[in-house]
Amino acid sequence: QVQLVESGGGLVQAGGSLRLSCAASGRAFSSYGIAWFRQAPGKEREFVSTISWRVDRTNYADSVKGRFTISRDNRKNTVYLQMNRLKPEDTAVYYCAADVYGRRDPVYYTGGYQYWGQGTQVTVSS
């Protein structure tokens, strides 16, 4: 069983920054692929970013590329999402998810992840 707990969400003005954290349980954390998804009201959950168990493999949605950075600290069992130059359209509940199979290729769809956190709200005011 893997438990994921997100934190770091909040209210920020457009152009500001936030750093989300995803703390995970599990002794095999370093072998998990971890992703961030987000879901705005009335919309489907969408892919934001992923980082493989090999920290040199990261991927981003086009909408956040160049503004968001994903990283991980395997000693702390934590993945981070640094979000800069935030826009009102970034407003959503952000979820982290774990792929315990640690697949080599990035996974962009929700069905590829077996465990999910409860989400953290990010609100960007204009």
DSSP file with accessible surface (Angstrom, degrees, kcal/mol):
  #  RESIDUE AA STRUCTURE BP1 BP2  ACC     N-H-->O    O-->H-N    N-H-->O    O-->H-N    TCO  KAPPA ALPHA  PHI   PSI    X-CA   Y-CA   Z-CA
    1    1 A Q              0   0  181      0, 0.0     2,-0.5     0, 0.0   114,-0.0   0.000 360.0 360.0 360.0 134.0    0.0    0.0    0.0
    2    2 A V        -     0   0    9    112,-0.1     2,-0.4    24,-0.1   114,-0.2  -0.963 360.0-161.7-117.4 131.5    1.3    3.4   -0.9
    3    3 A Q        -     0   0  134     -2,-0.5    22,-2.1   112,-0.1     2,-0.4  -0.950   4.4-166.7-113.8 135.6    0.0    6.6    0.6
    4    4 A L  E     -A   24   0A   9     -2,-0.4   114,-0.5   112,-0.4     2,-0.5  -0.973   3.1-171.6-122.0 134.3    0.5   10.0   -0.9
    5    5 A V  E     -A   23   0A  82     18,-2.3    18,-2.7    -2,-0.4     2,-0.3  -0.973   8.0-158.1-130.1 117.6    0.0   13.3    0.8
    6    6 A E  E     +A   22   0A   6     -2,-0.5     2,-0.3    16,-0.2    16,-0.2  -0.634  18.3 163.3 -90.9 152.6    0.1   16.6   -1.1
    7    7 A S  E     +A   21   0A  63     14,-2.1    14,-2.7    -2,-0.3   113,-0.1  -0.960  38.8  70.4-155.2 167.9    0.7   20.0    0.5
    8    8 A G        +     0   0   36     -2,-0.3    11,-0.3     1,-0.3    14,-0.0   0.366  60.9 133.6 104.4  -4.9    1.7   23.5   -0.5
    9    9 A G        +     0   0   29     12,-0.1     2,-0.3     9,-0.1    -1,-0.3  -0.172  22.1 121.2 -71.1 171.8   -1.4   24.7   -2.3
   10   10 A G  E     -d  122   0B  29    111,-0.8   113,-2.8   110,-0.1     2,-0.5  -0.990  59.8 -51.0 165.3-166.4   -3.0   28.0   -1.6
   11   11 A L  E     +d  123   0B 130     -2,-0.3     2,-0.3   111,-0.2   113,-0.2  -0.889  53.7 164.2-104.4 130.0   -4.1   31.4   -3.0
   12   12 A V  E     -d  124   0B  25    111,-2.6   113,-2.5    -2,-0.5     2,-0.2  -0.981  35.3-110.6-143.8 152.2   -1.6   33.4   -5.1
   13   13 A Q  E >   -d  125   0B 149     -2,-0.3     3,-2.3   111,-0.2    73,-0.2  -0.484  51.2 -81.9 -79.5 155.2   -1.8   36.3   -7.5
   14   14 A A  T 3  S+     0   0   50    111,-2.5    73,-0.2     1,-0.3    -1,-0.1  -0.284 120.1  30.0 -55.2 137.5   -1.1   35.8  -11.2
   15   15 A G  T 3  S+     0   0   54     71,-3.2    70,-0.6     1,-0.3    -1,-0.3   0.257  99.6 114.4  92.8 -12.0    2.6   35.8  -11.8
   16   16 A G    <   -     0   0   21     -3,-2.3    70,-2.4    70,-0.2     2,-0.3  -0.094  58.0-121.7 -83.6-173.2    3.4   34.4   -8.4
   17   17 A S        +     0   0   60     67,-0.2     2,-0.3    68,-0.2    67,-0.2  -0.926  21.0 179.4-133.2 152.1    4.8   31.1   -7.4
   18   18 A L  E     - B   0  83A  33     65,-2.1    65,-3.3    -2,-0.3     2,-0.5  -0.977  17.0-145.7-143.2 153.9    4.0   28.1   -5.3
   19   19 A R  E     - B   0  82A 132    -11,-0.3     2,-0.3    -2,-0.3    63,-0.2  -0.976  14.9-159.0-123.4 118.2    5.8   24.8   -4.5
   20   20 A L  E     - B   0  81A   0     61,-2.6    61,-2.4    -2,-0.5     2,-0.4  -0.688   5.2-157.2 -91.0 146.6    3.7   21.7   -4.1
   21   21 A S  E     -AB   7  80A  23    -14,-2.7   -14,-2.1    -2,-0.3     2,-0.5  -0.948   8.8-163.8-122.7 147.4    5.0   18.7   -2.2
   22   22 A a  E     -AB   6  79A   0     57,-2.4    57,-2.1    -2,-0.4     2,-0.5  -0.940  10.5-164.9-130.4 106.1    4.0   15.1   -2.5
   23   23 A A  E     -AB   5  78A  46    -18,-2.7   -18,-2.3    -2,-0.5     2,-0.4  -0.805  11.8-165.4 -95.2 131.9    5.1   12.9    0.4
   24   24 A A  E     -A    4   0A  12     53,-2.9   -20,-0.2    -2,-0.5     2,-0.2  -0.880  15.2-145.3-122.0 146.6    4.9    9.2   -0.1
   25   25 A S        +     0   0   43    -22,-2.1     3,-0.1    -2,-0.4    52,-0.0  -0.541  53.0  91.0 -92.3 170.8    5.1    6.1    2.0
   26   26 A G    >   -     0   0   26     -2,-0.2     3,-1.2   -24,-0.1    -2,-0.1   0.247  67.4-123.1 111.4 126.3    6.6    2.9    0.8
   27   27 A R  T 3  S+     0   0  258      1,-0.3     3,-0.3     2,-0.1    -1,-0.1   0.680 110.3  56.8 -72.7 -18.1   10.1    1.5    1.0
   28   28 A A  T >   +     0   0   42      1,-0.2     3,-2.4     2,-0.1     4,-0.3   0.134  67.4 123.5 -99.2  22.2   10.3    1.2   -2.8
   29   29 A F  G X   +     0   0    0     -3,-1.2     3,-2.2     1,-0.3    -1,-0.2   0.850  64.9  63.6 -52.2 -39.8    9.6    4.9   -3.4
   30   30 A S  G 3  S+     0   0   61     -3,-0.3    -1,-0.3     1,-0.3    -2,-0.1   0.707 102.0  51.8 -63.7 -15.2   12.8    5.4   -5.4
   31   31 A S  G <  S+     0   0   49     -3,-2.4     2,-0.3     2,-0.1    -1,-0.3   0.439  91.1 100.9 -98.4  -0.7   11.5    3.0   -8.0
   32   32 A Y    <   -     0   0   22     -3,-2.2     2,-0.4    -4,-0.3    68,-0.2  -0.623  68.1-133.9 -86.7 143.6    8.1    4.7   -8.5
   33   33 A G  E     -E   99   0B   7     66,-2.3    66,-3.3    -2,-0.3     2,-0.4  -0.786  28.6-160.0 -84.2 137.2    7.2    6.9  -11.4
   34   34 A I  E     -EF  98  51B   0     17,-2.4    17,-2.8    -2,-0.4     2,-0.3  -0.963  11.2-179.0-123.9 138.9    5.4   10.0   -9.9
   35   35 A A  E     -EF  97  50B   0     62,-2.4    62,-2.3    -2,-0.4     2,-0.4  -0.932  20.9-138.6-132.6 158.3    3.1   12.4  -11.7
   36   36 A W  E     +EF  96  49B   0     13,-3.1    12,-2.5    -2,-0.3    13,-1.8  -0.969  24.0 176.2-112.2 133.7    1.1   15.5  -11.0
   37   37 A F  E     -EF  95  47B   1     58,-2.9    58,-2.9    -2,-0.4     2,-0.3  -0.851  10.8-155.4-123.4 165.7   -2.4   15.9  -12.5
   38   38 A R  E     -EF  94  46B  11      8,-2.4     8,-3.3    -2,-0.3     2,-0.4  -0.987   5.6-160.4-143.0 154.9   -4.9   18.7  -12.0
   39   39 A Q  E     -E   93   0B  63     54,-2.3    54,-2.4    -2,-0.3     6,-0.2  -0.958   5.5-162.8-140.5 116.8   -8.6   19.1  -12.2
   40   40 A A    >   -     0   0   24      4,-0.4     3,-2.3    -2,-0.4    52,-0.1  -0.598  46.3 -75.4 -90.3 157.9  -10.5   22.3  -12.6
   41   41 A P  T 3  S+     0   0  116      0, 0.0    -1,-0.1     0, 0.0     3,-0.1  -0.279 118.5   6.7 -55.8 130.3  -14.2   22.6  -11.8
   42   42 A G  T 3  S+     0   0   91      1,-0.2     2,-0.3    -3,-0.1    -3,-0.0   0.510 113.3 100.4  77.1   5.2  -16.3   21.0  -14.5
   43   43 A K  S <  S-     0   0  149     -3,-2.3    -1,-0.2     1,-0.0     2,-0.1  -0.808  75.4-101.6-120.8 163.3  -13.3   19.7  -16.4
   44   44 A E        -     0   0  172     -2,-0.3    -4,-0.4     1,-0.1     2,-0.2  -0.411  47.5 -91.5 -77.1 157.3  -11.5   16.3  -16.6
   45   45 A R        -     0   0   77     -6,-0.2     2,-0.3    -2,-0.1    -6,-0.2  -0.509  51.8-161.4 -67.6 133.0   -8.4   15.5  -14.7
   46   46 A E  E     -F   38   0B  85     -8,-3.3    -8,-2.4    -2,-0.2     2,-0.1  -0.906  19.7-104.4-125.7 151.3   -5.4   16.4  -16.9
   47   47 A F  E     +F   37   0B  28     -2,-0.3   -10,-0.2    61,-0.3     3,-0.1  -0.398  35.8 167.5 -69.1 139.8   -1.8   15.6  -16.9
   48   48 A V  E     -     0   0B   1    -12,-2.5    13,-2.6     1,-0.4     2,-0.3   0.703  58.7 -26.2-115.9 -54.8    0.7   18.2  -15.7
   49   49 A S  E     -FG  36  60B   0    -13,-1.8   -13,-3.1    11,-0.2    -1,-0.4  -0.991  48.5-160.2-162.4 155.9    4.1   16.6  -15.2
   50   50 A T  E     -FG  35  59B   6      9,-2.1     9,-2.1    -2,-0.3     2,-0.4  -0.990   2.4-163.3-143.8 152.5    5.8   13.3  -14.5
   51   51 A I  E     -FG  34  58B   3    -17,-2.8   -17,-2.4    -2,-0.3     7,-0.2  -0.999  18.6-138.4-135.1 130.4    9.2   12.2  -13.2
   52   52 A S        -     0   0   16      5,-2.5     5,-0.1     2,-0.5   -19,-0.1  -0.248  35.3 -97.7 -79.7 174.7   10.5    8.7  -13.6
   53   53 A W  S    S+     0   0  122    -22,-0.3     2,-0.8    50,-0.2   -21,-0.1   0.800 119.9  70.7 -64.0 -24.6   12.4    6.7  -11.0
   54   54 A R  S >  S-     0   0  114      1,-0.1     3,-2.2   -23,-0.1    -2,-0.5  -0.838  87.6-146.4 -88.6 113.1   15.4    7.9  -12.9
   55   55 A V  T 3  S+     0   0   82     -2,-0.8    -1,-0.1     1,-0.3    -2,-0.1   0.608  89.8  70.2 -64.4  -8.4   15.4   11.6  -12.0
   56   56 A D  T 3  S+     0   0  105      1,-0.1     2,-0.7    -5,-0.1    -1,-0.3   0.484  83.4  79.7 -87.4   0.9   16.7   12.6  -15.4
   57   57 A R    <   +     0   0   71     -3,-2.2    -5,-2.5    -5,-0.1     2,-0.3  -0.885  57.9 153.4-113.5 103.4   13.5   11.8  -17.1
   58   58 A T  E     -G   51   0B  52     -2,-0.7     2,-0.3    -7,-0.2    -7,-0.2  -0.930  19.1-170.0-126.9 152.2   10.8   14.4  -16.8
   59   59 A N  E     -G   50   0B  47     -9,-2.1    -9,-2.1    -2,-0.3     2,-0.3  -0.987   2.1-166.4-142.3 150.7    7.9   15.4  -18.9
   60   60 A Y  E     -G   49   0B  44     -2,-0.3   -11,-0.2   -11,-0.2     2,-0.1  -0.974  27.4-109.2-137.0 150.0    5.5   18.3  -18.9
   61   61 A A    >>  -     0   0   19    -13,-2.6     3,-1.7    -2,-0.3     4,-1.3  -0.465  37.8-116.7 -68.4 149.4    2.2   19.3  -20.5
   62   62 A D  T 34 S+     0   0  135      1,-0.3     3,-0.2     2,-0.2    -1,-0.1   0.844 112.4  63.9 -58.4 -32.4    2.6   22.1  -23.1
   63   63 A S  T 34 S+     0   0   60      1,-0.2    -1,-0.3     3,-0.0   -15,-0.0   0.684 114.5  29.7 -68.4 -18.1    0.5   24.4  -21.0
   64   64 A V  T X> S+     0   0    0     -3,-1.7     3,-2.4   -16,-0.2     4,-2.2   0.475  85.1 126.8-119.0  -5.8    3.1   24.4  -18.1
   65   65 A K  T 3< S+     0   0  119     -4,-1.3     4,-0.1     1,-0.3   -16,-0.0  -0.280  80.4  17.1 -59.4 132.9    6.4   23.8  -19.9
   66   66 A G  T 34 S+     0   0   61      2,-0.5    -1,-0.3     1,-0.1     3,-0.1   0.270 125.3  59.0  88.3 -12.3    8.9   26.5  -19.0
   67   67 A R  T <4 S+     0   0   15     -3,-2.4    17,-2.1     1,-0.2     2,-0.3   0.686  98.0  54.0-115.3 -33.1    7.0   27.5  -15.9
   68   68 A F  E  <  -C   83   0A   3     -4,-2.2    -2,-0.5    15,-0.2     2,-0.4  -0.818  60.0-166.4-107.9 147.2    6.7   24.4  -13.8
   69   69 A T  E     -C   82   0A  74     13,-2.5    13,-3.1    -2,-0.3     2,-0.4  -0.992   5.2-157.0-134.5 126.9    9.6   22.2  -12.6
   70   70 A I  E     +C   81   0A   7     -2,-0.4     2,-0.3    11,-0.2    11,-0.2  -0.798  22.0 160.0-100.5 143.0    9.2   18.7  -11.2
   71   71 A S  E     -C   80   0A  52      9,-1.9     9,-2.9    -2,-0.4     2,-0.3  -0.956  20.8-147.6-151.3 167.6   11.9   17.2   -8.9
   72   72 A R  E     -C   79   0A  25     -2,-0.3     2,-0.5     7,-0.3     7,-0.2  -0.997  10.8-157.6-144.0 151.3   12.2   14.4   -6.4
   73   73 A D  E > > -C   78   0A  27      5,-3.1     5,-1.9    -2,-0.3     3,-1.0  -0.924   9.2-171.8-124.9  99.9   14.2   13.7   -3.2
   74   74 A N  T 3 5S+     0   0   56     -2,-0.5     3,-0.4     1,-0.3   -44,-0.2   0.748  83.6  62.8 -68.3 -22.2   14.3   10.0   -2.7
   75   75 A R  T 3 5S+     0   0  219      1,-0.2    -1,-0.3     3,-0.1   -45,-0.0   0.819 113.6  35.3 -68.9 -28.9   15.9   10.3    0.7
   76   76 A K  T < 5S-     0   0  134     -3,-1.0    -1,-0.2     2,-0.2    -2,-0.2   0.341 105.7-126.2-103.3   2.5   12.8   12.2    1.8
   77   77 A N  T   5 +     0   0   45     -4,-0.4   -53,-2.9    -3,-0.4     2,-0.4   0.906  68.3 130.9  52.6  44.9   10.3   10.1   -0.2
   78   78 A T  E   < -BC  23  73A  16     -5,-1.9    -5,-3.1   -55,-0.2     2,-0.4  -0.981  45.7-162.0-136.1 139.8    9.0   13.4   -1.7
   79   79 A V  E     -BC  22  72A   0    -57,-2.1   -57,-2.4    -2,-0.4     2,-0.3  -0.949  16.8-156.3-116.2 142.1    8.3   14.8   -5.1
   80   80 A Y  E     -BC  21  71A  27     -9,-2.9    -9,-1.9    -2,-0.4     2,-0.4  -0.853  13.1-160.0-118.2 152.5    8.0   18.6   -5.7
   81   81 A L  E     -BC  20  70A   0    -61,-2.4   -61,-2.6    -2,-0.3     2,-0.6  -0.922  11.2-161.4-131.1 104.3    6.3   20.7   -8.2
   82   82 A Q  E     -BC  19  69A  62    -13,-3.1   -13,-2.5    -2,-0.4     2,-0.6  -0.791   9.9-165.7 -84.9 122.0    7.7   24.2   -8.4
   83   83 A M  E     +BC  18  68A   0    -65,-3.3   -65,-2.1    -2,-0.6     2,-0.3  -0.944  10.5 175.7-117.0 115.1    5.2   26.4  -10.2
   84   84 A N        +     0   0   55    -17,-2.1   -67,-0.2    -2,-0.6   -68,-0.2  -0.763  59.6  21.3-114.7 161.1    6.3   29.9  -11.4
   85   85 A R  S    S-     0   0  141    -70,-0.6    -1,-0.2    -2,-0.3   -68,-0.2   0.911  84.8-159.7  49.7  51.3    4.6   32.6  -13.4
   86   86 A L        -     0   0    3    -70,-2.4   -71,-3.2    -3,-0.2   -70,-0.2  -0.253   7.5-157.3 -66.1 147.5    1.2   31.2  -12.4
   87   87 A K    >   -     0   0   87    -73,-0.2     3,-2.4   -72,-0.1     4,-0.3  -0.862  31.0-110.0-121.5 157.2   -1.9   32.1  -14.4
   88   88 A P  G >  S+     0   0   51      0, 0.0     3,-1.9     0, 0.0    36,-0.4   0.850 117.3  63.5 -55.7 -32.8   -5.6   32.1  -13.5
   89   89 A E  G 3  S+     0   0  129      1,-0.3   -49,-0.0   -49,-0.0    -3,-0.0   0.562  88.6  69.7 -72.4  -5.5   -6.0   29.1  -15.8
   90   90 A D  G <  S+     0   0    1     -3,-2.4    -1,-0.3    34,-0.0     2,-0.2   0.526  70.8 121.0 -82.8  -7.2   -3.7   27.1  -13.5
   91   91 A T    <   +     0   0   36     -3,-1.9     2,-0.3    -4,-0.3    32,-0.2  -0.399  40.5 104.9 -61.1 124.4   -6.4   27.2  -10.9
   92   92 A A  E    S- H   0 122B   2     30,-2.0    30,-2.7    -2,-0.2     2,-0.5  -0.961  76.6 -79.5-178.5 170.9   -7.3   23.6  -10.0
   93   93 A V  E     -EH  39 121B  34    -54,-2.4   -54,-2.3    -2,-0.3     2,-0.5  -0.864  48.5-146.0 -88.3 128.5   -7.0   20.8   -7.5
   94   94 A Y  E     -EH  38 120B   0     26,-3.1    26,-2.1    -2,-0.5     2,-0.4  -0.856  16.5-171.3-103.5 131.4   -3.6   19.3   -7.9
   95   95 A Y  E     -E   37   0B  38    -58,-2.9   -58,-2.9    -2,-0.5     2,-0.3  -0.937  13.1-148.0-120.2 141.4   -3.1   15.6   -7.3
   96   96 A a  E     -E   36   0B   0     -2,-0.4    21,-2.2   -60,-0.2     2,-0.3  -0.807  19.1-169.6-103.2 153.6    0.0   13.5   -7.2
   97   97 A A  E     -EI  35 116B   0    -62,-2.3   -62,-2.4    -2,-0.3     2,-0.4  -0.986  11.6-140.4-143.3 149.2    0.0    9.9   -8.3
   98   98 A A  E     -EI  34 115B   0     17,-2.4    16,-1.8    -2,-0.3    17,-1.5  -0.934   4.6-161.0-119.1 134.8    2.3    6.9   -8.2
   99   99 A D  E >   -E   33   0B   4    -66,-3.3   -66,-2.3    -2,-0.4     3,-1.5  -0.934   9.1-170.0-107.6 102.4    3.1    4.3  -10.7
  100  100 A V  T 3  S+     0   0   43     -2,-0.7    -1,-0.1     1,-0.3    13,-0.1   0.623  79.7  68.3 -74.4  -9.5    4.6    1.5   -8.7
  101  101 A Y  T 3  S-     0   0  170    -68,-0.1    -1,-0.3    -3,-0.0   -69,-0.1   0.611  92.3-145.0 -83.4 -10.8    5.7   -0.4  -11.8
  102  102 A G    <   -     0   0   13     -3,-1.5    -2,-0.1   -69,-0.1   -70,-0.1   0.896  21.1-158.5  52.1  50.2    8.2    2.3  -12.6
  103  103 A R        -     0   0   93      1,-0.1   -50,-0.2     2,-0.1    -1,-0.1  -0.227  18.7-129.9 -64.9 150.9    7.8    2.0  -16.3
  104  104 A R  S    S+     0   0  185    -52,-0.1    -1,-0.1     2,-0.1   -50,-0.1   0.897  89.8  62.3 -68.5 -43.2   10.5    3.3  -18.5
  105  105 A D  S    S-     0   0  110      1,-0.1    -2,-0.1   -53,-0.0   -48,-0.0  -0.600  97.5-100.2 -87.3 145.9    8.3    5.4  -20.7
  106  106 A P        -     0   0   39      0, 0.0     2,-0.5     0, 0.0    -1,-0.1  -0.311  30.7-141.7 -63.6 147.4    6.3    8.4  -19.3
  107  107 A V        +     0   0   10      1,-0.1    -8,-0.0    -4,-0.1    -4,-0.0  -0.957  21.0 177.0-115.1 124.2    2.7    7.8  -18.6
  108  108 A Y        +     0   0  112     -2,-0.5     2,-0.3   -61,-0.1   -61,-0.3   0.456  54.0  81.2-107.1  -4.9    0.3   10.6  -19.3
  109  109 A Y  S >  S-     0   0  135      1,-0.1     3,-1.7   -63,-0.1     4,-0.1  -0.798  77.3-125.4-111.5 150.6   -3.1    9.1  -18.5
  110  110 A T  G >  S+     0   0   62     -2,-0.3     3,-1.8     1,-0.3    -1,-0.1   0.839 105.3  65.7 -62.1 -33.7   -4.8    8.7  -15.1
  111  111 A G  G 3  S+     0   0   63      1,-0.3    -1,-0.3     3,-0.0    -3,-0.0   0.632  88.6  69.2 -66.3 -11.7   -5.3    4.9  -15.6
  112  112 A G  G <  S+     0   0    1     -3,-1.7     2,-0.4   -13,-0.0    -1,-0.3   0.464  88.9  75.7 -84.8   0.6   -1.5    4.4  -15.6
  113  113 A Y    <   -     0   0   12     -3,-1.8   -14,-0.2    -4,-0.1     3,-0.1  -0.940  56.5-168.2-119.9 135.9   -1.3    5.3  -11.9
  114  114 A Q  S    S+     0   0   63    -16,-1.8     2,-0.4    -2,-0.4   -15,-0.2   0.696  71.2  43.2 -96.5 -22.8   -2.3    3.0   -9.1
  115  115 A Y  E     -I   98   0B  62    -17,-1.5   -17,-2.4  -114,-0.0     2,-0.3  -0.980  62.5-172.8-132.2 143.8   -2.2    5.3   -6.1
  116  116 A W  E     -I   97   0B  75     -2,-0.4  -112,-0.4   -19,-0.2   -19,-0.2  -0.951  17.8-130.6-134.5 148.5   -3.4    8.9   -5.7
  117  117 A G        -     0   0   11    -21,-2.2  -112,-0.2    -2,-0.3     3,-0.1  -0.293  34.6-104.9 -84.3-178.7   -3.3   11.6   -3.0
  118  118 A Q        -     0   0  113   -114,-0.5  -113,-0.1     1,-0.2   -23,-0.1   0.608  62.0-117.6 -86.3 -12.8   -6.2   13.6   -1.8
  119  119 A G        -     0   0   12    -23,-0.1     2,-0.4     1,-0.0   -24,-0.2   0.082  14.9-123.2  95.7 153.9   -5.3   16.7   -3.7
  120  120 A T  E     - H   0  94B  21    -26,-2.1   -26,-3.1  -113,-0.1     2,-0.3  -1.000  25.4-120.1-136.4 135.5   -4.4   20.3   -2.8
  121  121 A Q  E     - H   0  93B  90     -2,-0.4  -111,-0.8   -28,-0.2     2,-0.5  -0.594  23.7-171.7 -81.6 131.3   -6.2   23.4   -4.0
  122  122 A V  E     -dH  10  92B   0    -30,-2.7   -30,-2.0    -2,-0.3     2,-0.5  -0.991   4.8-176.8-119.7 123.8   -4.3   26.0   -6.1
  123  123 A T  E     -d   11   0B  51   -113,-2.8  -111,-2.6    -2,-0.5     2,-0.6  -0.987   6.4-167.5-124.8 124.4   -6.1   29.2   -6.8
  124  124 A V  E     -d   12   0B   7     -2,-0.5     2,-0.3   -36,-0.4  -111,-0.2  -0.950  10.7-153.8-114.2 117.7   -4.6   31.9   -8.9
  125  125 A S  E      d   13   0B  43   -113,-2.5  -111,-2.5    -2,-0.6    -2,-0.0  -0.649 360.0 360.0 -91.9 149.7   -6.3   35.3   -8.9
  126  126 A S              0   0  137     -2,-0.3    -1,-0.1  -113,-0.2   -39,-0.0  -0.341 360.0 360.0 -91.8 360.0   -6.1   37.7  -11.7
